[in-house]
Each structure stands twice: as structure tokens, then as C-alpha cells.
Amino acid sequence: MKRVIWLVLDGVGAGEAPDAISFGDLGSNTIGNLARETFNKRGTPLRIPHLMSLGLNQITDIAGATTPSSIIGGYGKAAELSTGKDTTSGHWEMTGLVVDRPFQTYPHGFDKKIIDRWVSENNLPGILGNKAASGTEIIDELGLEHMESGKPILYTSADSVWQIAAHEESFGLDRLYSISKSARKICDELNISRVIARPFVGDPRKGIPFSRTYNRKDLAQIPFGKTILTELETLKIPVLGIGKISNIFAGVGVPENIDTKGNEDGIAVTLEQIKKRETGLIYCNLIDFDMLYGHRRDIDGFATAMESFDIGLGKILATLRKDDLLMLTADHGNDPTYRGTDHTREFVPILTYSPNGKHNVNLGARGTFADMGATVYEALTQKTHLTQNKTEKSFLPLL
């Protein structure tokens, strides 16, 4: 293969993982539950013909849908070995780096001593929040006080995240980025996976509701080991990140990245780069499923986003060459029908297609996300890839 196009549908899980009970996520199934709720409400199934043609309903039930007469690619699912259900552990494991020690979480907020240090280092008047919360709800709760006091909103979740919300205009985007970089240094000491700068705009006093923007920045830990990205870079095989890929890997192994503003922009950029680039890996994260709909438990919005993506997928399929490999997956689940607002511990789907490949290939239930990275590596190098754990196995021969 000369090119691999790897699309990560952020938060689009495919059914409870074998260890879902340990995470309190029994019964979660982002795709399956979404399809069922949508069918019950509309009386018609999700309109995702291209995903169906790749075998999506062979992985999990798509309520009301008719199985296509032919499946054009490979289909399967993968369980996560890493001890988390977040973006960082998901993407790192995909690329061969299993996170076998959990990142630190602070479900009851951060220690006062830590916060005092951060406030002092950045000459802040204090902070608001310091609790686990929904990002949209805490902005509604504390946004006006933040604008009036100049205190950033600090919050976390069940994941290992230090999240900072601040108003783009009254607080300033550059200042938000600056205090987030300062927090990253502290979080490195605390083994916290990500610092996320969460800018928002609006002013309810003027009748303009608060809303988050796409100027979000994720500042991740530096990966503690090699990934296929660093190995491809060493071999001088081009690697392009689209969306927040570079942020997830702290830039390591992603020499070039194109930031995007949501799914529609991400698909447009991916199509543009497929037309431009002759070789290498195009690695794209589509964030809207997770950020806009999963965490907000917005079933209708999630369904619309899936259908919109499927239209874009049809365009991508039409542009592929015979020496291309397309792979679709997710980094974790975020079931919009489930209780709470957090990610869900699920299998992730694996859907593949190459114009010159085999049809209707059952890839089975893989034991690690890293099988995908091993497959990408073999497709681009014709070599077998093994991490320090030696757990993954390429499924390229099946395709």
C-alpha cells in the first residue's frame, strides 16, 4: 500500500467491552443504542448506507436496517488493553503504545496546594469550580462570574483531565493557552493525561448564550514509548495529522498537522489531502461525535452527525486508489443514550476498505487496539511491527 487513510470517529463505540463492569458501563453501546433509539423515534433506521456497505451491522445491531447484498471490505471490533477509556490511551494504543498504568484522576477536584501553585505561577485572581462537571453545564453555571472576576473555570471528569474554560474575549485566547501550558508542567508531575483549554464565547446578559468554540487545545503527556508514528517518521514515510492528532501525541511522530473545526471541516481537509498526497499516512480525528453530542447525551445530534459523516464517507470511498487502505475506528465509546456525561468502556469498530482488497472479511474481535497500528505499519512498510508488549497482530494478510 502507498497510502493509509485512518479515520477515528471520536467516541463512536461498538458495544460494551469485556471489562465494562469494572468501569460501570454495562449495557453501553454507542452505535447500537443510538440506532435503536433513532429507529424507535423516527420509525426509520439510521441513514448510513456506506457504513453499512463496510459491514457496520456485522459488528453491532443497526435497528431497522437491511443487510446490504454485498459487503465491500473488512469488519471487526477491538477491545482496549489500556487501563482507561479516554482519547489519549485510545489513540496511543492504536499506534502500539499500551498504557498499562492508569493516568491519575481527581474525581473530587484538585488539591488546594496544587491549585495555589498554579494560581501563583500565572498571577491569577483565583479559580472557579474545581470539581468534576459537564463542560457545558459548568460554563452555564459559572460563566458570568468568570467574566466578572477574571477567574478561570477549572474542572475535571472521570477521565484524567485538567480542563480550563475561559471566555475568548474577556479573558483572552492567548492567555488561556498560556495558563494551560503552565498547567501541563504541573500535570506531568501528577501523571494527568491531558490539559484541555476550553474557550467559549457569548454573554447571556445581552441575550447571547454561552457556547464553546473550536479553538480548543489539548495538551497531552509526551508518549512514554515508541509508536508506529515515530517509527514511520524514522523511515521517512510521511505522516499527516488532521484535527487534534498532533495534540494527542504532543507532536511526537506527527511532523505535520492540519487543525480543523469539527467533522465537516475534517472530512473536507481529508478529501483535499487524499487528492494531494501520493504516499504515507493520513490520520484524522473527527471530534464532533464526542465533544458536541456524546458528552451532552444528544441522541438526535449524534444521529445527524453519523448520517452526515456517511455522506462524506461516500466521497472518500470514491477517491481511493487501488493501492490505498482506508480504516475507520474510534478511540473509546461515548454512548449518548447512557447515564451521566462520561466516556463509556466499549469495543471500538474496525471497518476497512481497499479497492484492490478482498470483500466481506470478518476481522473478528481483536484483543487490542494495537492490531490496527500493526496493520497500518505493515501496509506502509511491508514489515511486521511489535511493541514492547508484543501483543498486537496485523490483520493485513486477511485483507
N, C-alpha and C positions, 0 to 999 in steps of 0.2 A: 504494500500500500504506500502511495506517495503522501496521502493526507488522511488525517483523522479529524472529524468534526465531533466534538464531545459536548453535549448539551446537558446541563444539570438543571432540572426543574426543581428549584429550591423548595423543599417542604412537601413534595408530592410522593408520599409513601405508598406502599402497596400491601398493607396488612400487618397486623401485629407480629413483632419479632418473637422468636422462641423465648426470649427473656423479658418480654414486655411486662410480665407481672412484677418484676423487680423494679420497674420504673413507674408502676401504677398506671400502665397504659393498655391493659387488657381490652380487647374489642376495638382498638383503634385501627382504622383502615382509610387513609385519606382518599384514595381513588374510589374504592368500593363503596364506602359510606356516602361520599359525595354523589356518586352515580345513583345510588338508591334514593337519597333524599331528593335529588333533582327529578328523577323519574316519578316519584310519588307526588311531587308538586305540579309538574308540567303534564304528566301523562305521556311524555315522550322521552327517549333516552338522551344522554349527552350526545351532542353532535361532534364526534371526534373520529371521522372515518379514516384519517391517515394513521392515527394511533392504533385504531382497530386493525388496520391492514398490517401493522407491525406485530400484532399479536397481544395487544394490551389485555384483552379479555381472556387470554390463556393464563394470565398471571393472577387476576382477581376478577370477580364478577362485575360486569357492567350492566346494571339493571335495565331490562327492556331492549337491550341491543341484540342485533342479529350477528352471528359469527360470519365474518367475510368468507367468500368462497375460496379465497386463497390468501395465505399469509406470506408476505414477501421477504421477511427477514428472520432474525433470531429473537427469542423472547425468553426471559427468565427473571429471577429476582436474587437479591443478595442480602444476607444478614451482616450486621456490623459486629466486628470483634472488639472495637474500641469501647472504652467504658464511658460512653456519652451518647448524646443524641442531638449534637449541635453541628453548626456549619463547619467549624474548624476540624473536629475529629472526623466528620464525614468526608470532607474533601481530602484531608491528609491521608486517610486510609485508602481512599480511591486511588491515590497516587503511590501507594505502597508503604505508607508510614502508619503503622498501627499504634494508637495511643493507649498503651496498656497501663498507664497510671492516670487516674482521673484528674482533670483540672479542678482547682479549688472553687467551691461555690459558697455564696453568702446569702442564703435564703432569708435571713433575718436582718440584712443590711451589713454595712461595713463597720469595722471597729472605729471608735471615735479617734483614737490615736492616728490611725491611717488617714482619716479624713482631715484632721487638723494639720497634718504634714502637707497634704495636697493643697489645702486652702492657703497655707502659709507660703508654699513654693510659688503659687500663682497670684498671690495678693488678692484673693477673693474675699468678698464680704461675708462668706459663709456658703452653705448649700441648703437646698430644699430636698425633701423626700427621704433618701437613704432607706429604701425598702424595696421588696420585690413587688413589681407592678406591671400592668399593661402599659405600653408606651403611649398609646393614645389617651388612655384614661388619666394617667398622671399629668399629661400636658393640660388636659381639661381642668384637672383639679388644681394645679399649681402654676399654670402658665401666666396668669395675670400677676400673681405675687412675684414670680420670677422677673417679669418685665419691670415691675415697680422697684424691686430690691436689688436687681443685678446678680442675684444668687443663682447659679446654675442648678438644674434639677438632676439629681443623681439617683439612679435606681438600678435594679438588677432583676433577675428572674431565676427560674430553676436551673438555667444554664450558667456556665462560668463566664459571666459578662459584667463589665463595669460600664454602664450606659450613662451618657451625659446629654440631656436635652437642653437646648438653648435657642432663643429667638434669633433668627438670622440678622434682623435689623437692629433691635435694641441691644443685643449682646454682641453680635458680630460673628460672622462665619470664621474669619481668620483666628479670632480669639478662641472660639470653640475648638478649632483644630489644635491650637497651641496648648490648651489645658488638657486636651485628650492625649497629646504626645507626652506630656508630663505624667499623666496617669499611667501610660503604658510602661514607663520605667518602674513605677511602683508595682504594677500588676505583674511584671516579670519576676519580681521578688516574691510575690504571693502566689505564683503559678495560676494566674487567672488567664483564661484563654484569649478573650477579646476585650478591647476597649472600643466602644461604638459611639461615635459622635452623631447625635440625632437632632439635626437642625429642624426648626419649624417656623412657620410664618402665621400671620393672622392677628386679629385684635377684636375679641368679642365686644369690647366697648364701642366699636364702630360697626358692629353687625357683621364682622368678618370672622368666622370660626377658625380656630387653630387647625392647621394641617401640616403634616410632616412633608419634607421635600426630598428630592433625590440627591441632595448634596451630602447625604450620609457618608461617613468614612468608618471603615473597620480597621482597627489596628491590632493585628494578631501577634501572638508569640512568634518568634523565629522557629521554624521547624527544627526539631532536635536531632533529625537524621536525614538521610538521603531520601529523595523521592524520584519518581521517573522523570519529573520535570528537570531536576538538576542533572540527571544523567543524560537526558536528551540535549540539554544545553551544552554539556561537555562534549557530546558527539556532534555539536554544531547543527543539530536538527532544529529548525525554527519552532518556537513555542509562542503563541499569542494568547493572552488572556483577554476575555471580554466580560465586562461587568466587574464584580468585586473579586475576581480570581487573584489578582496581584495582592490585594489587601489580605486575603485569607492566608497567603503564603509569605507575607511580609516582603514580597518582591523576590524571594529566593526561588530561582528556577523559572521566573516569569520575566524575561528581559524586556518584553513589550506588552502593554495592556491598553485597552480602549475602554474608558469608563462609559457607562450607559445610564439612561434614565428610564429604567423599567423594561418590562418584557418586550413591548413593541419596538423600542429602540434597540434592544439587544438582538432581536431577530433581524432587524434591518441591517445592523452592523455585521452580523454573522453572514448574511447573504452577500453583502458587499465584499467581505473578506474572502469568501469562497470563490468569488469571481476574480479576485486579485491575486491570491496566493497559490503557488504551484505545489508547495511541499509543506510538510510539518504538521503540527498540532494546533487546531483552533479549539480553544477550551472556554466555554461560555457558561456563566451562571445567570439564570433568569429568576429575578428576586421577587417579583410581584406576588406569586402564589403564597409565599411565606409572609412577606412584610405587610402586604395590603389585605390579604384575605384569611390566611391561616390563623395568625395570631388574633385577628379580630373576630374569628369564628363567623366569617361572612360567607355563607354557603352559596348564595346567588352570585356574588362577585367571583368566588373561586370557580364556579361552573362556567361563567362567562369567560374568565381568563383561560381556562382549559380549551374552550371552543375557539377562542381567538388564536391561541398557540397552535392549534391543529391546522388552522388556515396557513399560518406561517410555516409549519412543518411541511405542508404540501409544496410550498415554494422551494424549500430547501431540498426536498427529495428530487424535485425536477431539475436542480442544478448540479447534482452529483455526477462525477465521472466514474468510469468503471474501476479505477484504482483508488477510490475513496472508501472510507469506512465511516459511517455515521453511528454514534452511540448516544442513546438517551438514558438518563438515570435521574436520581435525586440524592440529596445528602442526608436526609432524615425525613420523618413524617411531620405533618402539621395538620392534623385532621380537623377541618372546620366544623364538623358535627360533634366533636368531643368536648368534654367538660374542660373548664379552665382556659388558659390562653397560651400554654407552652407547647413546645415540640412534642411529638409522640414517637416512641421507640418502635420502629417498623422495619420490615423489609423495604428495600428500595427496588423499583423496577429496573430491568435492563432490557432495552429494545435496540436492536442493531439492524443495519441495512447496508449492503454494498451492491451496486448494480451488477457486479460480476460474481456475487456470492450466492450461497445456497438459500433456498426458500424454506420457510416453515421449520426452523431449527429450534428445538427445545433445549435451552441452556440450563434448565433445572434451577434448583435453589442453591446458590453459591454460599460458601461458608464465610466469605469475607468480601468487602467492597474492593479489596486489593486485586481481585481477579480482573477487574476492569482495567486497572492500571497496567497489569501484566500483559493484557491483550493489546492495549494501545502501544505499549513498548515493543512488543513483538511485531505488531503490524508495521511500525515505522523503522525497525532496525533488523528484523528477521532474527532476533536473538531472544533467548529466554531471560526473563527478569525475576530475581528473587530478592526479597527484603531480608533484613537480619532475622526476621521471624520464619522465613521460608514456608509461609503458609499459603501463598496465593498460586493460582494456576491459570494460565492464559486459556481462553476458550476460542482463540482464533482458529485453531485446526477444525473446530466444529463448523465454522462459518465459511 
